[in-house]
């Protein structure tokens, strides 16, 4: 169950009414609701409160190490949620629904379809390796997509032994399953493209950004104003540099493994695509290589630059030129 608590957050008092209206808590009299899992188990409560004009704050899942002796109960979690909301410098608003939530559903379903299609295709490949020799000869010299097509057309014949008949039946079923899953995933991709185009078609003009990458970015970003700065967006994407200095070594950074890994994955795809096809990115990588930077360091720098560029485009429709 999600943790939630209602807290009274001190409002910022200005000298006139305009200052008071800028405070998000002013409209609710200083009351806010801190909810964990606003887009999972807490989604219903979040929608109910927002429909009534209440201020909802999204909080992170509690770290088990911070629970004293493993203590856990609904009252304890509610107090923790309230304290966390009161101590935050920036309040995290829940992600929006509508098109963004539709994208999240389509992405999740498509990812599972692609995974299952790949698993079925690998099963076909392994079955072909151990199939009887007359059956293996039908797949000689073919790549995996052609193997799937051939396997889907296999037929059993009278007089075949039980091993050959069983292998043909399983190969045909697995191949057709892989084809059906791939077709369904392609249909979902078209729907994702349509929604991305209706939301932010300008993202697709950026090098290395297709409908799937754009959808992952939009799902993490959600809506204008939710992420307060480009540094926060980089931290969310897991591309903010983490210093790892020690003694005289003062220019090292650790790989950031935190944040939204799907957003980080999207940025990684953009970097790989631009390193292959974008001349400006290739020139930047060459220049940094001559300066002694490793491929991992160059990739990390490119991710940070691209995150900054995408954030500015999303918030202000004013992208800058990145390497």
C-alpha positions in Angstrom: 0.0 0.0 0.0 1.3 3.5 -0.7 2.4 5.8 2.1 0.6 9.0 2.5 0.2 11.8 5.0 -1.3 15.3 5.2 1.1 17.9 6.3 0.8 21.6 7.1 3.6 23.3 5.1 4.4 26.9 6.2 3.4 29.3 3.4 5.6 32.1 2.2 4.2 35.4 3.1 5.0 38.4 0.8 4.1 42.0 1.0 1.3 41.8 -1.5 -1.2 39.3 -2.8 1.0 38.4 -5.9 3.7 37.0 -3.6 1.2 34.8 -1.8 -0.3 33.4 -5.0 3.1 32.1 -6.1 3.2 29.8 -3.2 1.8 26.4 -4.2 0.4 25.8 -0.7 -1.5 29.1 -0.5 -4.5 27.8 -2.4 -5.0 24.9 0.2 -4.3 27.0 3.3 -0.8 25.5 3.8 -2.0 21.9 3.5 -0.3 19.3 1.3 -0.6 15.6 0.8 2.7 13.6 0.6 2.0 10.4 -1.3 4.3 7.5 -2.3 3.5 5.8 -5.6 1.3 8.5 -7.2 1.3 6.5 -10.5 0.9 3.0 -9.0 -1.0 2.1 -5.8 -1.5 5.7 -4.9 -2.9 6.8 -8.3 -6.6 6.7 -7.2 -6.0 8.7 -4.1 -3.9 11.2 -6.1 -6.6 11.8 -8.7 -9.2 12.1 -5.9 -7.2 14.8 -4.2 -6.2 16.7 -7.3 -9.8 16.8 -8.5 -10.6 18.7 -5.3 -7.8 21.2 -5.7 -5.5 19.7 -3.1 -1.7 20.0 -3.3 -0.1 16.5 -3.8 3.6 15.9 -3.3 5.3 12.8 -4.7 7.8 11.2 -2.3 10.4 8.5 -2.9 10.1 4.9 -1.6 11.7 4.8 1.9 15.1 3.3 2.3 15.0 0.2 4.4 18.2 1.1 6.2 16.6 4.2 7.5 13.8 2.3 9.2 14.9 1.9 12.8 15.2 -1.8 13.5 13.0 -2.6 10.6 10.0 -0.8 12.2 7.1 -0.4 9.7 3.5 0.4 10.0 1.0 2.7 8.3 1.3 5.4 11.1 5.1 5.2 11.0 5.2 5.5 7.2 2.7 8.4 7.3 4.9 10.3 9.8 8.0 9.6 7.7 6.2 10.9 4.5 5.2 14.1 6.3 8.7 14.7 7.6 10.2 14.1 4.2 7.8 16.6 2.6 8.5 19.2 5.2 12.3 19.0 4.7 12.4 19.2 0.9 13.7 22.3 -0.7 11.8 21.5 -4.0 8.4 19.8 -3.9 8.0 17.0 -6.5 4.6 17.1 -8.2 3.1 13.8 -9.5 3.5 12.9 -13.2 0.6 13.8 -15.4 -2.0 11.4 -16.8 -3.6 11.6 -20.2 -1.3 11.2 -23.1 1.8 10.7 -20.9 0.2 7.9 -19.0 -1.0 6.4 -22.3 2.6 6.5 -23.5 3.8 4.8 -20.4 1.3 1.9 -20.8 2.2 1.5 -24.5 5.9 1.5 -23.8 5.6 -1.0 -21.0 3.5 -3.4 -23.1 5.7 -3.0 -26.2 8.8 -3.7 -24.2 7.3 -6.9 -22.9 6.2 -8.0 -26.4 9.7 -7.3 -27.8 11.3 -9.3 -25.0 8.9 -12.3 -25.5 9.4 -12.2 -29.3 13.2 -12.3 -28.8 12.9 -15.2 -26.4 10.7 -17.1 -28.8 13.2 -16.4 -31.7 16.1 -17.6 -29.6 14.2 -20.8 -28.8 13.7 -21.4 -32.5 17.4 -20.9 -33.1 18.4 -23.4 -30.4 15.9 -26.0 -31.6 17.3 -25.8 -35.2 20.8 -26.5 -33.9 19.6 -29.8 -32.3 17.0 -30.7 -35.0 17.4 -33.8 -37.1 19.7 -33.3 -40.1 17.1 -33.3 -42.9 15.3 -30.6 -41.0 18.4 -28.6 -40.3 19.3 -28.6 -44.0 16.2 -26.3 -44.7 17.8 -23.6 -42.6 21.4 -23.8 -43.8 23.0 -20.4 -44.5 20.0 -18.4 -43.3 20.0 -15.6 -40.8 17.6 -15.6 -37.9 14.8 -13.6 -39.5 14.8 -16.0 -42.5 14.9 -18.9 -40.1 11.7 -17.6 -38.4 9.9 -17.2 -41.7 10.9 -20.7 -42.8 10.0 -22.3 -39.5 6.5 -20.7 -39.6 5.8 -22.5 -42.9 6.9 -26.0 -41.8 4.5 -28.8 -42.2 4.5 -32.4 -40.9 4.2 -35.3 -43.3 3.1 -38.9 -43.0 5.9 -41.3 -42.3 8.1 -38.9 -40.2 9.4 -40.1 -36.9 8.1 -38.8 -33.6 11.3 -36.6 -33.1 10.9 -34.9 -36.4 7.2 -34.4 -36.1 7.5 -32.9 -32.6 10.4 -30.6 -33.6 8.5 -29.3 -36.6 5.4 -28.6 -34.6 7.3 -26.8 -31.8 9.3 -24.8 -34.4 6.2 -23.7 -36.3 4.4 -22.6 -33.1 7.3 -20.7 -31.7 8.0 -19.0 -35.0 4.4 -17.9 -35.5 4.4 -16.7 -31.9 7.5 -14.6 -32.6 5.9 -13.2 -35.7 2.6 -12.3 -34.0 4.4 -10.6 -31.1 6.6 -8.6 -33.5 3.5 -7.5 -35.5 1.7 -6.4 -32.3 4.8 -4.5 -31.1 5.0 -2.7 -34.4 1.3 -1.7 -34.1 2.0 -0.3 -30.6 5.0 1.6 -32.0 2.7 3.3 -34.5 0.4 4.4 -31.7 3.4 5.7 -29.7 4.5 7.7 -32.8 1.0 9.2 -33.1 0.9 10.3 -29.5 4.4 11.7 -29.5 3.7 13.7 -32.6 0.6 15.1 -31.0 2.5 16.0 -27.8 5.9 17.2 -28.9 6.7 16.6 -32.6 9.7 18.9 -32.3 11.6 16.2 -30.3 11.6 14.0 -33.4 13.6 16.6 -35.3 16.6 16.1 -33.0 19.3 13.7 -34.3 19.1 10.3 -32.8 15.5 10.7 -31.4 12.8 8.4 -32.7 9.3 7.7 -31.4 10.4 5.2 -28.7 13.2 7.4 -27.4 11.0 10.5 -27.4 8.3 8.6 -25.6 10.7 7.5 -22.8 11.8 11.2 -22.5 8.2 12.5 -22.3 7.2 9.8 -19.7 10.1 10.9 -17.4 9.7 14.6 -17.9 5.9 14.6 -17.8 4.9 18.3 -18.1 6.5 21.8 -17.9 7.5 22.9 -14.4 7.6 19.5 -12.8 11.5 19.4 -13.0 12.8 22.7 -11.7 16.2 22.8 -13.4 18.4 21.2 -16.0 20.6 19.9 -13.2 17.6 18.1 -11.6 16.7 16.6 -15.0 20.3 15.3 -15.4 20.1 13.8 -11.9 16.8 12.2 -12.8 18.4 10.8 -15.9 21.4 9.5 -14.0 23.9 11.5 -16.0 24.9 14.1 -13.4 28.6 13.6 -12.7 29.4 12.2 -9.2 32.9 13.4 -8.0 35.2 10.6 -6.9 38.3 12.6 -5.8 40.9 11.2 -3.4 44.2 12.8 -2.4 45.9 14.4 -5.4 43.4 12.9 -7.9 40.9 15.6 -8.3 39.4 15.1 -11.7 37.7 11.7 -11.4 34.0 11.0 -11.5 32.0 7.9 -10.8 29.4 6.4 -13.1 25.9 7.5 -11.9 23.7 4.5 -11.6 20.8 6.3 -10.0 17.7 8.0 -11.5 15.3 6.9 -14.1 17.1 4.1 -16.0 14.7 4.2 -18.9 15.5 7.9 -19.4 19.2 7.1 -19.1 18.7 4.3 -21.7 17.1 6.8 -24.0 20.0 9.2 -23.7 22.4 6.3 -24.3 20.7 5.4 -27.6 20.9 9.1 -28.7 24.6 9.2 -27.9 25.3 5.9 -29.8 23.3 7.1 -32.8 25.0 10.5 -33.0 28.5 9.0 -32.6 27.7 6.9 -35.7 25.9 9.4 -37.9 26.2 13.0 -36.6 29.4 14.8 -37.8 29.4 17.3 -35.0 29.3 14.6 -32.3 32.0 12.6 -34.1 34.2 15.7 -34.2 33.6 16.4 -30.5 34.5 12.8 -29.6 37.7 12.9 -31.7 38.7 16.2 -30.0 38.1 14.8 -26.5 40.0 11.6 -27.4 43.1 13.6 -28.4 42.8 15.3 -25.0 43.1 11.9 -23.3 39.5 11.2 -22.4 38.3 7.6 -22.5 35.3 6.4 -24.4 33.3 6.1 -21.2 34.1 9.6 -20.1 33.2 11.0 -23.5 29.9 9.1 -23.4 29.1 10.5 -20.0 29.9 14.1 -21.1 27.7 13.7 -24.2 24.8 12.4 -22.1 25.1 15.4 -19.8 25.1 17.8 -22.8 22.2 16.1 -24.5 20.2 16.1 -21.2 20.7 19.8 -20.9 19.7 20.4 -24.5 16.5 18.3 -24.3 15.5 19.9 -21.0 15.7 23.4 -22.5 13.8 22.3 -25.5 11.1 20.7 -23.4 10.7 23.6 -21.1 11.4 26.6 -23.4 11.2 25.2 -27.0 14.6 26.7 -27.4 17.3 24.0 -27.9 21.0 24.8 -27.9 23.6 23.3 -30.1 25.2 20.3 -28.4 28.5 18.6 -29.4 
